[in-house]
Each structure stands twice: as structure tokens, then as C-alpha cells.
Amino acid sequence: MGKEIRMAYDDDGDILDISIGDPEKAISKEVEEDFFLRVNPVTGEVVGFSILNFRKWFKDAKDIKTLPIKAELAFS
């Protein structure tokens, strides 16, 4: 069974946060400007990601609740 994916948007901070699975301790790594991966420090597994300045990157997004997101995640 796959892990539940949760999405939260902070309108004041303009941050989109995506969590994969149950909340757990993680470290954040900036992989591109304003794009951060959250990684379990023990397993190296990606447990989420955040996009800062979300509106800057997704100017045409009218409704974040129905925002289509394409993602390719590879776990090794």
C-alpha cells in the first residue's frame, strides 16, 4: 500500500508543503532556488518537499486544492 500524501499551503508565507507518509524527523536540502526536499537523516528517504514563493513559480494556479502536480520520484 502506498503512503498518504498530504498538502498544506501557507497563504501568509506563500509556502506549499507536501508530506509523504506519517510525519517524521527530517532534514531539509535546497535542491533548486526555493525548492526544498525533506529527507529522513537515517534512511535518506524523501519524506516531503516544500516550495517557497509558491505564487512566483505557479502564477497561473487559481485553486491550489486542484493544482495538477507532476512528479517523478526515484528512491534508491
mmCIF file of the N, C-alpha and C atoms, coordinates in Angstrom:
data_MODEL
# 
_entry.id   MODEL 
# 
loop_
_atom_site.group_PDB 
_atom_site.id 
_atom_site.type_symbol 
_atom_site.label_atom_id 
_atom_site.label_alt_id 
_atom_site.label_comp_id 
_atom_site.label_asym_id 
_atom_site.label_entity_id 
_atom_site.label_seq_id 
_atom_site.pdbx_PDB_ins_code 
_atom_site.Cartn_x 
_atom_site.Cartn_y 
_atom_site.Cartn_z 
_atom_site.occupancy 
_atom_site.B_iso_or_equiv 
_atom_site.pdbx_formal_charge 
_atom_site.auth_seq_id 
_atom_site.auth_comp_id 
_atom_site.auth_asym_id 
_atom_site.auth_atom_id 
_atom_site.pdbx_PDB_model_num 
ATOM 1   N N  . MET A 1 1  ? 0.845  -1.186 0.000   1.00 0.00 ? 1  MET A N  1 
ATOM 2   C CA . MET A 1 1  ? 0.000  0.000  0.000   1.00 0.00 ? 1  MET A CA 1 
ATOM 3   C C  . MET A 1 1  ? 0.884  1.240  0.000   1.00 0.00 ? 1  MET A C  1 
ATOM 4   N N  . GLY A 1 2  ? 0.513  2.233  -0.790  1.00 0.00 ? 2  GLY A N  1 
ATOM 5   C CA . GLY A 1 2  ? 1.288  3.453  -0.874  1.00 0.00 ? 2  GLY A CA 1 
ATOM 6   C C  . GLY A 1 2  ? 1.114  4.332  0.346   1.00 0.00 ? 2  GLY A C  1 
ATOM 7   N N  . LYS A 1 3  ? 1.990  5.298  0.440   1.00 0.00 ? 3  LYS A N  1 
ATOM 8   C CA . LYS A 1 3  ? 1.927  6.235  1.561   1.00 0.00 ? 3  LYS A CA 1 
ATOM 9   C C  . LYS A 1 3  ? 0.979  7.375  1.222   1.00 0.00 ? 3  LYS A C  1 
ATOM 10  N N  . GLU A 1 4  ? 0.320  7.888  2.251   1.00 0.00 ? 4  GLU A N  1 
ATOM 11  C CA . GLU A 1 4  ? -0.573 9.028  2.080   1.00 0.00 ? 4  GLU A CA 1 
ATOM 12  C C  . GLU A 1 4  ? 0.260  10.276 1.815   1.00 0.00 ? 4  GLU A C  1 
ATOM 13  N N  . ILE A 1 5  ? -0.205 11.086 0.889   1.00 0.00 ? 5  ILE A N  1 
ATOM 14  C CA . ILE A 1 5  ? 0.458  12.352 0.575   1.00 0.00 ? 5  ILE A CA 1 
ATOM 15  C C  . ILE A 1 5  ? -0.437 13.474 1.065   1.00 0.00 ? 5  ILE A C  1 
ATOM 16  N N  . ARG A 1 6  ? 0.135  14.364 1.865   1.00 0.00 ? 6  ARG A N  1 
ATOM 17  C CA . ARG A 1 6  ? -0.620 15.497 2.419   1.00 0.00 ? 6  ARG A CA 1 
ATOM 18  C C  . ARG A 1 6  ? -0.067 16.798 1.839   1.00 0.00 ? 6  ARG A C  1 
ATOM 19  N N  . MET A 1 7  ? -0.977 17.720 1.582   1.00 0.00 ? 7  MET A N  1 
ATOM 20  C CA . MET A 1 7  ? -0.583 19.014 1.046   1.00 0.00 ? 7  MET A CA 1 
ATOM 21  C C  . MET A 1 7  ? -1.128 20.107 1.953   1.00 0.00 ? 7  MET A C  1 
ATOM 22  N N  . ALA A 1 8  ? -0.294 21.097 2.237   1.00 0.00 ? 8  ALA A N  1 
ATOM 23  C CA . ALA A 1 8  ? -0.725 22.258 3.024   1.00 0.00 ? 8  ALA A CA 1 
ATOM 24  C C  . ALA A 1 8  ? -0.135 23.509 2.379   1.00 0.00 ? 8  ALA A C  1 
ATOM 25  N N  . TYR A 1 9  ? -0.938 24.555 2.346   1.00 0.00 ? 9  TYR A N  1 
ATOM 26  C CA . TYR A 1 9  ? -0.465 25.824 1.789   1.00 0.00 ? 9  TYR A CA 1 
ATOM 27  C C  . TYR A 1 9  ? -0.602 26.909 2.838   1.00 0.00 ? 9  TYR A C  1 
ATOM 28  N N  . ASP A 1 10 ? 0.482  27.622 3.068   1.00 0.00 ? 10 ASP A N  1 
ATOM 29  C CA . ASP A 1 10 ? 0.505  28.763 3.990   1.00 0.00 ? 10 ASP A CA 1 
ATOM 30  C C  . ASP A 1 10 ? 0.385  30.022 3.142   1.00 0.00 ? 10 ASP A C  1 
ATOM 31  N N  . ASP A 1 11 ? -0.800 30.615 3.144   1.00 0.00 ? 11 ASP A N  1 
ATOM 32  C CA . ASP A 1 11 ? -1.063 31.790 2.313   1.00 0.00 ? 11 ASP A CA 1 
ATOM 33  C C  . ASP A 1 11 ? -0.209 32.982 2.731   1.00 0.00 ? 11 ASP A C  1 
ATOM 34  N N  . ASP A 1 12 ? -0.033 33.187 4.033   1.00 0.00 ? 12 ASP A N  1 
ATOM 35  C CA . ASP A 1 12 ? 0.769  34.324 4.508   1.00 0.00 ? 12 ASP A CA 1 
ATOM 36  C C  . ASP A 1 12 ? 2.235  34.176 4.114   1.00 0.00 ? 12 ASP A C  1 
ATOM 37  N N  . GLY A 1 13 ? 2.775  32.986 4.274   1.00 0.00 ? 13 GLY A N  1 
ATOM 38  C CA . GLY A 1 13 ? 4.183  32.751 3.952   1.00 0.00 ? 13 GLY A CA 1 
ATOM 39  C C  . GLY A 1 13 ? 4.412  32.372 2.503   1.00 0.00 ? 13 GLY A C  1 
ATOM 40  N N  . ASP A 1 14 ? 3.325  32.078 1.764   1.00 0.00 ? 14 ASP A N  1 
ATOM 41  C CA . ASP A 1 14 ? 3.376  31.648 0.370   1.00 0.00 ? 14 ASP A CA 1 
ATOM 42  C C  . ASP A 1 14 ? 4.268  30.414 0.209   1.00 0.00 ? 14 ASP A C  1 
ATOM 43  N N  . ILE A 1 15 ? 3.956  29.387 1.031   1.00 0.00 ? 15 ILE A N  1 
ATOM 44  C CA . ILE A 1 15 ? 4.737  28.149 1.026   1.00 0.00 ? 15 ILE A CA 1 
ATOM 45  C C  . ILE A 1 15 ? 3.792  26.972 0.804   1.00 0.00 ? 15 ILE A C  1 
ATOM 46  N N  . LEU A 1 16 ? 4.102  26.149 -0.189  1.00 0.00 ? 16 LEU A N  1 
ATOM 47  C CA . LEU A 1 16 ? 3.385  24.897 -0.392  1.00 0.00 ? 16 LEU A CA 1 
ATOM 48  C C  . LEU A 1 16 ? 4.226  23.788 0.219   1.00 0.00 ? 16 LEU A C  1 
ATOM 49  N N  . ASP A 1 17 ? 3.600  22.981 1.067   1.00 0.00 ? 17 ASP A N  1 
ATOM 50  C CA . ASP A 1 17 ? 4.303  21.907 1.758   1.00 0.00 ? 17 ASP A CA 1 
ATOM 51  C C  . ASP A 1 17 ? 3.628  20.582 1.425   1.00 0.00 ? 17 ASP A C  1 
ATOM 52  N N  . ILE A 1 18 ? 4.403  19.627 0.958   1.00 0.00 ? 18 ILE A N  1 
ATOM 53  C CA . ILE A 1 18 ? 3.911  18.291 0.631   1.00 0.00 ? 18 ILE A CA 1 
ATOM 54  C C  . ILE A 1 18 ? 4.613  17.300 1.545   1.00 0.00 ? 18 ILE A C  1 
ATOM 55  N N  . SER A 1 19 ? 3.832  16.467 2.232   1.00 0.00 ? 19 SER A N  1 
ATOM 56  C CA . SER A 1 19 ? 4.390  15.439 3.111   1.00 0.00 ? 19 SER A CA 1 
ATOM 57  C C  . SER A 1 19 ? 4.013  14.070 2.571   1.00 0.00 ? 19 SER A C  1 
ATOM 58  N N  . ILE A 1 20 ? 4.962  13.142 2.628   1.00 0.00 ? 20 ILE A N  1 
ATOM 59  C CA . ILE A 1 20 ? 4.749  11.776 2.163   1.00 0.00 ? 20 ILE A CA 1 
ATOM 60  C C  . ILE A 1 20 ? 4.794  10.857 3.378   1.00 0.00 ? 20 ILE A C  1 
ATOM 61  N N  . GLY A 1 21 ? 3.680  10.208 3.661   1.00 0.00 ? 21 GLY A N  1 
ATOM 62  C CA . GLY A 1 21 ? 3.617  9.310  4.810   1.00 0.00 ? 21 GLY A CA 1 
ATOM 63  C C  . GLY A 1 21 ? 3.392  10.061 6.110   1.00 0.00 ? 21 GLY A C  1 
ATOM 64  N N  . ASP A 1 22 ? 3.572  9.345  7.211   1.00 0.00 ? 22 ASP A N  1 
ATOM 65  C CA . ASP A 1 22 ? 3.385  9.932  8.537   1.00 0.00 ? 22 ASP A CA 1 
ATOM 66  C C  . ASP A 1 22 ? 4.476  10.956 8.831   1.00 0.00 ? 22 ASP A C  1 
ATOM 67  N N  . PRO A 1 23 ? 4.163  12.004 9.612   1.00 0.00 ? 23 PRO A N  1 
ATOM 68  C CA . PRO A 1 23 ? 5.184  12.994 9.973   1.00 0.00 ? 23 PRO A CA 1 
ATOM 69  C C  . PRO A 1 23 ? 6.363  12.326 10.685  1.00 0.00 ? 23 PRO A C  1 
ATOM 70  N N  . GLU A 1 24 ? 7.558  12.757 10.339  1.00 0.00 ? 24 GLU A N  1 
ATOM 71  C CA . GLU A 1 24 ? 8.760  12.237 10.979  1.00 0.00 ? 24 GLU A CA 1 
ATOM 72  C C  . GLU A 1 24 ? 9.867  13.281 10.920  1.00 0.00 ? 24 GLU A C  1 
ATOM 73  N N  . LYS A 1 25 ? 10.888 13.066 11.739  1.00 0.00 ? 25 LYS A N  1 
ATOM 74  C CA . LYS A 1 25 ? 12.014 13.987 11.745  1.00 0.00 ? 25 LYS A CA 1 
ATOM 75  C C  . LYS A 1 25 ? 12.717 13.932 10.393  1.00 0.00 ? 25 LYS A C  1 
ATOM 76  N N  . ALA A 1 26 ? 13.152 15.101 9.936   1.00 0.00 ? 26 ALA A N  1 
ATOM 77  C CA . ALA A 1 26 ? 13.805 15.169 8.633   1.00 0.00 ? 26 ALA A CA 1 
ATOM 78  C C  . ALA A 1 26 ? 14.729 16.375 8.591   1.00 0.00 ? 26 ALA A C  1 
ATOM 79  N N  . ILE A 1 27 ? 15.624 16.337 7.625   1.00 0.00 ? 27 ILE A N  1 
ATOM 80  C CA . ILE A 1 27 ? 16.457 17.499 7.343   1.00 0.00 ? 27 ILE A CA 1 
ATOM 81  C C  . ILE A 1 27 ? 16.042 18.023 5.972   1.00 0.00 ? 27 ILE A C  1 
ATOM 82  N N  . SER A 1 28 ? 16.164 19.320 5.785   1.00 0.00 ? 28 SER A N  1 
ATOM 83  C CA . SER A 1 28 ? 15.792 19.933 4.514   1.00 0.00 ? 28 SER A CA 1 
ATOM 84  C C  . SER A 1 28 ? 17.036 20.230 3.707   1.00 0.00 ? 28 SER A C  1 
ATOM 85  N N  . LYS A 1 29 ? 16.935 19.952 2.410   1.00 0.00 ? 29 LYS A N  1 
ATOM 86  C CA . LYS A 1 29 ? 18.030 20.231 1.486   1.00 0.00 ? 29 LYS A CA 1 
ATOM 87  C C  . LYS A 1 29 ? 17.475 21.046 0.331   1.00 0.00 ? 29 LYS A C  1 
ATOM 88  N N  . GLU A 1 30 ? 18.063 22.220 0.098   1.00 0.00 ? 30 GLU A N  1 
ATOM 89  C CA . GLU A 1 30 ? 17.616 23.030 -1.033  1.00 0.00 ? 30 GLU A CA 1 
ATOM 90  C C  . GLU A 1 30 ? 18.200 22.425 -2.304  1.00 0.00 ? 30 GLU A C  1 
ATOM 91  N N  . VAL A 1 31 ? 17.321 22.011 -3.225  1.00 0.00 ? 31 VAL A N  1 
ATOM 92  C CA . VAL A 1 31 ? 17.772 21.369 -4.456  1.00 0.00 ? 31 VAL A CA 1 
ATOM 93  C C  . VAL A 1 31 ? 17.727 22.321 -5.652  1.00 0.00 ? 31 VAL A C  1 
ATOM 94  N N  . GLU A 1 32 ? 16.922 23.323 -5.571  1.00 0.00 ? 32 GLU A N  1 
ATOM 95  C CA . GLU A 1 32 ? 16.822 24.407 -6.548  1.00 0.00 ? 32 GLU A CA 1 
ATOM 96  C C  . GLU A 1 32 ? 16.378 25.629 -5.770  1.00 0.00 ? 32 GLU A C  1 
ATOM 97  N N  . GLU A 1 33 ? 16.473 26.789 -6.387  1.00 0.00 ? 33 GLU A N  1 
ATOM 98  C CA . GLU A 1 33 ? 16.017 28.000 -5.707  1.00 0.00 ? 33 GLU A CA 1 
ATOM 99  C C  . GLU A 1 33 ? 14.572 27.820 -5.254  1.00 0.00 ? 33 GLU A C  1 
ATOM 100 N N  . ASP A 1 34 ? 14.329 27.974 -3.959  1.00 0.00 ? 34 ASP A N  1 
ATOM 101 C CA . ASP A 1 34 ? 13.000 27.899 -3.345  1.00 0.00 ? 34 ASP A CA 1 
ATOM 102 C C  . ASP A 1 34 ? 12.397 26.490 -3.292  1.00 0.00 ? 34 ASP A C  1 
ATOM 103 N N  . PHE A 1 35 ? 13.109 25.463 -3.716  1.00 0.00 ? 35 PHE A N  1 
ATOM 104 C CA . PHE A 1 35 ? 12.621 24.085 -3.679  1.00 0.00 ? 35 PHE A CA 1 
ATOM 105 C C  . PHE A 1 35 ? 13.461 23.278 -2.695  1.00 0.00 ? 35 PHE A C  1 
ATOM 106 N N  . PHE A 1 36 ? 12.791 22.747 -1.664  1.00 0.00 ? 36 PHE A N  1 
ATOM 107 C CA . PHE A 1 36 ? 13.480 22.006 -0.606  1.00 0.00 ? 36 PHE A CA 1 
ATOM 108 C C  . PHE A 1 36 ? 12.929 20.589 -0.505  1.00 0.00 ? 36 PHE A C  1 
ATOM 109 N N  . LEU A 1 37 ? 13.824 19.610 -0.470  1.00 0.00 ? 37 LEU A N  1 
ATOM 110 C CA . LEU A 1 37 ? 13.439 18.232 -0.170  1.00 0.00 ? 37 LEU A CA 1 
ATOM 111 C C  . LEU A 1 37 ? 13.599 18.012 1.316   1.00 0.00 ? 37 LEU A C  1 
ATOM 112 N N  . ARG A 1 38 ? 12.671 17.266 1.915   1.00 0.00 ? 38 ARG A N  1 
ATOM 113 C CA . ARG A 1 38 ? 12.823 16.845 3.306   1.00 0.00 ? 38 ARG A CA 1 
ATOM 114 C C  . ARG A 1 38 ? 13.197 15.370 3.286   1.00 0.00 ? 38 ARG A C  1 
ATOM 115 N N  . VAL A 1 39 ? 14.319 15.066 3.925   1.00 0.00 ? 39 VAL A N  1 
ATOM 116 C CA . VAL A 1 39 ? 14.895 13.731 3.857   1.00 0.00 ? 39 VAL A CA 1 
ATOM 117 C C  . VAL A 1 39 ? 15.079 13.170 5.262   1.00 0.00 ? 39 VAL A C  1 
ATOM 118 N N  . ASN A 1 40 ? 14.711 11.905 5.450   1.00 0.00 ? 40 ASN A N  1 
ATOM 119 C CA . ASN A 1 40 ? 14.963 11.222 6.712   1.00 0.00 ? 40 ASN A CA 1 
ATOM 120 C C  . ASN A 1 40 ? 16.479 11.094 6.859   1.00 0.00 ? 40 ASN A C  1 
ATOM 121 N N  . PRO A 1 41 ? 17.057 11.622 7.947   1.00 0.00 ? 41 PRO A N  1 
ATOM 122 C CA . PRO A 1 41 ? 18.516 11.629 8.085   1.00 0.00 ? 41 PRO A CA 1 
ATOM 123 C C  . PRO A 1 41 ? 19.127 10.242 8.285   1.00 0.00 ? 41 PRO A C  1 
ATOM 124 N N  . VAL A 1 42 ? 18.330 9.277  8.685   1.00 0.00 ? 42 VAL A N  1 
ATOM 125 C CA . VAL A 1 42 ? 18.845 7.922  8.911   1.00 0.00 ? 42 VAL A CA 1 
ATOM 126 C C  . VAL A 1 42 ? 18.773 7.083  7.636   1.00 0.00 ? 42 VAL A C  1 
ATOM 127 N N  . THR A 1 43 ? 17.606 7.106  6.982   1.00 0.00 ? 43 THR A N  1 
ATOM 128 C CA . THR A 1 43 ? 17.389 6.242  5.815   1.00 0.00 ? 43 THR A CA 1 
ATOM 129 C C  . THR A 1 43 ? 17.693 6.928  4.484   1.00 0.00 ? 43 THR A C  1 
ATOM 130 N N  . GLY A 1 44 ? 17.703 8.270  4.478   1.00 0.00 ? 44 GLY A N  1 
ATOM 131 C CA . GLY A 1 44 ? 17.884 9.006  3.230   1.00 0.00 ? 44 GLY A CA 1 
ATOM 132 C C  . GLY A 1 44 ? 16.621 9.068  2.386   1.00 0.00 ? 44 GLY A C  1 
ATOM 133 N N  . GLU A 1 45 ? 15.515 8.550  2.919   1.00 0.00 ? 45 GLU A N  1 
ATOM 134 C CA . GLU A 1 45 ? 14.251 8.535  2.195   1.00 0.00 ? 45 GLU A CA 1 
ATOM 135 C C  . GLU A 1 45 ? 13.644 9.937  2.144   1.00 0.00 ? 45 GLU A C  1 
ATOM 136 N N  . VAL A 1 46 ? 13.125 10.310 0.974   1.00 0.00 ? 46 VAL A N  1 
ATOM 137 C CA . VAL A 1 46 ? 12.424 11.585 0.827   1.00 0.00 ? 46 VAL A CA 1 
ATOM 138 C C  . VAL A 1 46 ? 11.068 11.458 1.515   1.00 0.00 ? 46 VAL A C  1 
ATOM 139 N N  . VAL A 1 47 ? 10.809 12.357 2.471   1.00 0.00 ? 47 VAL A N  1 
ATOM 140 C CA . VAL A 1 47 ? 9.554  12.311 3.225   1.00 0.00 ? 47 VAL A CA 1 
ATOM 141 C C  . VAL A 1 47 ? 8.677  13.529 2.937   1.00 0.00 ? 47 VAL A C  1 
ATOM 142 N N  . GLY A 1 48 ? 9.126  14.388 2.032   1.00 0.00 ? 48 GLY A N  1 
ATOM 143 C CA . GLY A 1 48 ? 8.322  15.540 1.664   1.00 0.00 ? 48 GLY A CA 1 
ATOM 144 C C  . GLY A 1 48 ? 9.147  16.580 0.934   1.00 0.00 ? 48 GLY A C  1 
ATOM 145 N N  . PHE A 1 49 ? 8.472  17.649 0.548   1.00 0.00 ? 49 PHE A N  1 
ATOM 146 C CA . PHE A 1 49 ? 9.164  18.776 -0.067  1.00 0.00 ? 49 PHE A CA 1 
ATOM 147 C C  . PHE A 1 49 ? 8.351  20.039 0.143   1.00 0.00 ? 49 PHE A C  1 
ATOM 148 N N  . SER A 1 50 ? 9.032  21.160 0.016   1.00 0.00 ? 50 SER A N  1 
ATOM 149 C CA . SER A 1 50 ? 8.397  22.466 0.182   1.00 0.00 ? 50 SER A CA 1 
ATOM 150 C C  . SER A 1 50 ? 8.790  23.365 -0.977  1.00 0.00 ? 50 SER A C  1 
ATOM 151 N N  . ILE A 1 51 ? 7.864  24.215 -1.377  1.00 0.00 ? 51 ILE A N  1 
ATOM 152 C CA . ILE A 1 51 ? 8.131  25.208 -2.409  1.00 0.00 ? 51 ILE A CA 1 
ATOM 153 C C  . ILE A 1 51 ? 7.873  26.577 -1.796  1.00 0.00 ? 51 ILE A C  1 
ATOM 154 N N  . LEU A 1 52 ? 8.944  27.348 -1.635  1.00 0.00 ? 52 LEU A N  1 
ATOM 155 C CA . LEU A 1 52 ? 8.825  28.720 -1.141  1.00 0.00 ? 52 LEU A CA 1 
ATOM 156 C C  . LEU A 1 52 ? 8.430  29.623 -2.299  1.00 0.00 ? 52 LEU A C  1 
ATOM 157 N N  . ASN A 1 53 ? 7.834  30.764 -1.988  1.00 0.00 ? 53 ASN A N  1 
ATOM 158 C CA . ASN A 1 53 ? 7.407  31.719 -3.023  1.00 0.00 ? 53 ASN A CA 1 
ATOM 159 C C  . ASN A 1 53 ? 6.573  31.006 -4.089  1.00 0.00 ? 53 ASN A C  1 
ATOM 160 N N  . PHE A 1 54 ? 5.633  30.216 -3.617  1.00 0.00 ? 54 PHE A N  1 
ATOM 161 C CA . PHE A 1 54 ? 4.846  29.358 -4.499  1.00 0.00 ? 54 PHE A CA 1 
ATOM 162 C C  . PHE A 1 54 ? 4.190  30.134 -5.634  1.00 0.00 ? 54 PHE A C  1 
ATOM 163 N N  . ARG A 1 55 ? 3.578  31.252 -5.337  1.00 0.00 ? 55 ARG A N  1 
ATOM 164 C CA . ARG A 1 55 ? 2.869  32.039 -6.371  1.00 0.00 ? 55 ARG A CA 1 
ATOM 165 C C  . ARG A 1 55 ? 3.817  32.542 -7.459  1.00 0.00 ? 55 ARG A C  1 
ATOM 166 N N  . LYS A 1 56 ? 5.066  32.782 -7.110  1.00 0.00 ? 56 LYS A N  1 
ATOM 167 C CA . LYS A 1 56 ? 6.048  33.211 -8.113  1.00 0.00 ? 56 LYS A CA 1 
ATOM 168 C C  . LYS A 1 56 ? 6.261  32.103 -9.144  1.00 0.00 ? 56 LYS A C  1 
ATOM 169 N N  . TRP A 1 57 ? 6.314  30.860 -8.669  1.00 0.00 ? 57 TRP A N  1 
ATOM 170 C CA . TRP A 1 57 ? 6.599  29.730 -9.542  1.00 0.00 ? 57 TRP A CA 1 
ATOM 171 C C  . TRP A 1 57 ? 5.357  29.225 -10.275 1.00 0.00 ? 57 TRP A C  1 
ATOM 172 N N  . PHE A 1 58 ? 4.190  29.424 -9.695  1.00 0.00 ? 58 PHE A N  1 
ATOM 173 C CA . PHE A 1 58 ? 2.947  28.913 -10.279 1.00 0.00 ? 58 PHE A CA 1 
ATOM 174 C C  . PHE A 1 58 ? 1.952  30.058 -10.414 1.00 0.00 ? 58 PHE A C  1 
ATOM 175 N N  . LYS A 1 59 ? 2.297  31.036 -11.214 1.00 0.00 ? 59 LYS A N  1 
ATOM 176 C CA . LYS A 1 59 ? 1.497  32.252 -11.367 1.00 0.00 ? 59 LYS A CA 1 
ATOM 177 C C  . LYS A 1 59 ? 0.081  31.977 -11.857 1.00 0.00 ? 59 LYS A C  1 
ATOM 178 N N  . ASP A 1 60 ? -0.097 30.944 -12.660 1.00 0.00 ? 60 ASP A N  1 
ATOM 179 C CA . ASP A 1 60 ? -1.408 30.666 -13.247 1.00 0.00 ? 60 ASP A CA 1 
ATOM 180 C C  . ASP A 1 60 ? -2.288 29.790 -12.369 1.00 0.00 ? 60 ASP A C  1 
ATOM 181 N N  . ALA A 1 61 ? -1.788 29.358 -11.225 1.00 0.00 ? 61 ALA A N  1 
ATOM 182 C CA . ALA A 1 61 ? -2.571 28.487 -10.337 1.00 0.00 ? 61 ALA A CA 1 
ATOM 183 C C  . ALA A 1 61 ? -3.678 29.303 -9.676  1.00 0.00 ? 61 ALA A C  1 
ATOM 184 N N  . LYS A 1 62 ? -4.913 28.959 -9.972  1.00 0.00 ? 62 LYS A N  1 
ATOM 185 C CA . LYS A 1 62 ? -6.042 29.688 -9.392  1.00 0.00 ? 62 LYS A CA 1 
ATOM 186 C C  . LYS A 1 62 ? -6.528 29.025 -8.104  1.00 0.00 ? 62 LYS A C  1 
ATOM 187 N N  . ASP A 1 63 ? -6.534 27.709 -8.097  1.00 0.00 ? 63 ASP A N  1 
ATOM 188 C CA . ASP A 1 63 ? -7.031 26.971 -6.941  1.00 0.00 ? 63 ASP A CA 1 
ATOM 189 C C  . ASP A 1 63 ? -6.013 25.904 -6.567  1.00 0.00 ? 63 ASP A C  1 
ATOM 190 N N  . ILE A 1 64 ? -5.306 26.128 -5.494  1.00 0.00 ? 64 ILE A N  1 
ATOM 191 C CA . ILE A 1 64 ? -4.242 25.217 -5.088  1.00 0.00 ? 64 ILE A CA 1 
ATOM 192 C C  . ILE A 1 64 ? -4.790 23.833 -4.752  1.00 0.00 ? 64 ILE A C  1 
ATOM 193 N N  . LYS A 1 65 ? -6.038 23.747 -4.312  1.00 0.00 ? 65 LYS A N  1 
ATOM 194 C CA . LYS A 1 65 ? -6.605 22.452 -3.936  1.00 0.00 ? 65 LYS A CA 1 
ATOM 195 C C  . LYS A 1 65 ? -6.731 21.505 -5.119  1.00 0.00 ? 65 LYS A C  1 
ATOM 196 N N  . THR A 1 66 ? -6.815 22.040 -6.325  1.00 0.00 ? 66 THR A N  1 
ATOM 197 C CA . THR A 1 66 ? -6.939 21.192 -7.502  1.00 0.00 ? 66 THR A CA 1 
ATOM 198 C C  . THR A 1 66 ? -5.742 21.343 -8.433  1.00 0.00 ? 66 THR A C  1 
ATOM 199 N N  . LEU A 1 67 ? -4.645 21.790 -7.901  1.00 0.00 ? 67 LEU A N  1 
ATOM 200 C CA . LEU A 1 67 ? -3.446 22.017 -8.693  1.00 0.00 ? 67 LEU A CA 1 
ATOM 201 C C  . LEU A 1 67 ? -2.868 20.698 -9.193  1.00 0.00 ? 67 LEU A C  1 
ATOM 202 N N  . PRO A 1 68 ? -2.740 20.532 -10.510 1.00 0.00 ? 68 PRO A N  1 
ATOM 203 C CA . PRO A 1 68 ? -2.120 19.304 -11.007 1.00 0.00 ? 68 PRO A CA 1 
ATOM 204 C C  . PRO A 1 68 ? -0.607 19.377 -10.808 1.00 0.00 ? 68 PRO A C  1 
ATOM 205 N N  . ILE A 1 69 ? -0.075 18.383 -10.165 1.00 0.00 ? 69 ILE A N  1 
ATOM 206 C CA . ILE A 1 69 ? 1.368  18.343 -9.922  1.00 0.00 ? 69 ILE A CA 1 
ATOM 207 C C  . ILE A 1 69 ? 1.913  17.071 -10.540 1.00 0.00 ? 69 ILE A C  1 
ATOM 208 N N  . LYS A 1 70 ? 2.882  17.216 -11.429 1.00 0.00 ? 70 LYS A N  1 
ATOM 209 C CA . LYS A 1 70 ? 3.568  16.063 -11.981 1.00 0.00 ? 70 LYS A CA 1 
ATOM 210 C C  . LYS A 1 70 ? 4.872  15.917 -11.223 1.00 0.00 ? 70 LYS A C  1 
ATOM 211 N N  . ALA A 1 71 ? 5.140  14.713 -10.786 1.00 0.00 ? 71 ALA A N  1 
ATOM 212 C CA . ALA A 1 71 ? 6.371  14.481 -10.039 1.00 0.00 ? 71 ALA A CA 1 
ATOM 213 C C  . ALA A 1 71 ? 6.939  13.133 -10.409 1.00 0.00 ? 71 ALA A C  1 
ATOM 214 N N  . GLU A 1 72 ? 8.232  13.087 -10.485 1.00 0.00 ? 72 GLU A N  1 
ATOM 215 C CA . GLU A 1 72 ? 8.920  11.827 -10.698 1.00 0.00 ? 72 GLU A CA 1 
ATOM 216 C C  . GLU A 1 72 ? 9.867  11.648 -9.530  1.00 0.00 ? 72 GLU A C  1 
ATOM 217 N N  . LEU A 1 73 ? 9.573  10.678 -8.696  1.00 0.00 ? 73 LEU A N  1 
ATOM 218 C CA . LEU A 1 73 ? 10.391 10.430 -7.521  1.00 0.00 ? 73 LEU A CA 1 
ATOM 219 C C  . LEU A 1 73 ? 11.098 9.102  -7.692  1.00 0.00 ? 73 LEU A C  1 
ATOM 220 N N  . ALA A 1 74 ? 12.378 9.108  -7.476  1.00 0.00 ? 74 ALA A N  1 
ATOM 221 C CA . ALA A 1 74 ? 13.155 7.872  -7.547  1.00 0.00 ? 74 ALA A CA 1 
ATOM 222 C C  . ALA A 1 74 ? 13.795 7.636  -6.195  1.00 0.00 ? 74 ALA A C  1 
ATOM 223 N N  . PHE A 1 75 ? 13.578 6.470  -5.662  1.00 0.00 ? 75 PHE A N  1 
ATOM 224 C CA . PHE A 1 75 ? 14.159 6.112  -4.373  1.00 0.00 ? 75 PHE A CA 1 
ATOM 225 C C  . PHE A 1 75 ? 15.200 5.023  -4.604  1.00 0.00 ? 75 PHE A C  1 
ATOM 226 N N  . SER A 1 76 ? 16.344 5.214  -4.005  1.00 0.00 ? 76 SER A N  1 
ATOM 227 C CA . SER A 1 76 ? 17.380 4.186  -4.160  1.00 0.00 ? 76 SER A CA 1 
ATOM 228 C C  . SER A 1 76 ? 17.763 3.606  -2.824  1.00 0.00 ? 76 SER A C  1 
# 
